[in-house]
């Protein structure tokens, strides 16, 4: 249906028409602009903090610790050069041996959620698990940011009900 819709839009006079083959869910998960009735529905990617510190596998804990302490966060997200999440360095790992490599101290394969996940559902999930935050990624694993439960709860409290 997508190619037909694109051709129809062209026939109606639209000059910049694209057939986004990956689909609507992928579009939303990649934090691309949306319109329509559900466009204002708060999603994980809308509230995730993109300023979370990142580091690489080969960095030294002591260097990363200083960077995290200079931020408003208590953890560092381990990514590759493409921004794909490989792990997470929590507070305990950051207090460890300052000469150790990030790769040796990180939590591999941390739990993530997609940026298009409805904020209400992910907040309930965090509350049930008694977890304070979750990493938000695109479908290909690239870091969008860190969603704090308290930020999500605050945003939901502001939403018109």
Protein Blocks (a to p, Z undefined) as FASTA:
>chain_A
ZZmmmmmmmmnopabdcddfkomklmmmnopacedjklmpccfklmocfkbccddfkbcf
klmmmmmmmmcbfbdcdddfkopafbdcdfklmmmcfkbcfklmmcehiacddfklcfkl
mmmmmmmnopabdcdddfkopafbdcdfklmmmmmmmpcZZ
